[in-house]
Amino acid sequence: MHPLALQLLVEGALLLFCAPPPAQNWFWMSWVVGGLICGIVSTLIHAFRREG
């Protein structure tokens, strides 16, 4: 697992289970950020990978 993905997973779990109630609203933001990072990295990999 990529270190950044692991970090986002841990931060999301902490926000969901350990944060006071107003901060739990930020739990879903880790999914948004993770999805954006995944999309950007996937686009870059497809743009710069070598054929063959």
HUGIQUI-V585854 format. One record per residue. RES is the residue in three letters. D_LAST is the distance of its C-alpha to the last C-alpha in Angstrom with 1 decimal. Layout:
{{RES;D_LAST} {RES;D_LAST}}
//
This chain:
{{MET;25.8} {HIS;25.2} {PRO;28.4} {LEU;28.9} {ALA;28.6} {LEU;31.2} {GLN;33.4} {LEU;33.5} {LEU;34.3} {VAL;37.1} {GLU;38.5} {GLY;38.4} {ALA;40.3} {LEU;42.8} {LEU;43.5} {LEU;44.0} {PHE;46.2} {CYS;47.8} {ALA;48.4} {PRO;51.7} {PRO;51.8} {PRO;51.1} {ALA;48.0} {GLN;46.7} {ASN;45.9} {TRP;43.0} {PHE;41.3} {TRP;39.4} {MET;38.1} {SER;35.8} {TRP;34.0} {VAL;33.7} {VAL;32.4} {GLY;29.9} {GLY;28.7} {LEU;28.3} {ILE;26.4} {CYS;24.1} {GLY;23.5} {ILE;23.0} {VAL;20.5} {SER;18.5} {THR;18.6} {LEU;17.5} {ILE;14.5} {HIS;13.4} {ALA;14.3} {PHE;12.7} {ARG;9.5} {ARG;6.4} {GLU;3.8} {GLY;0.0}}
//
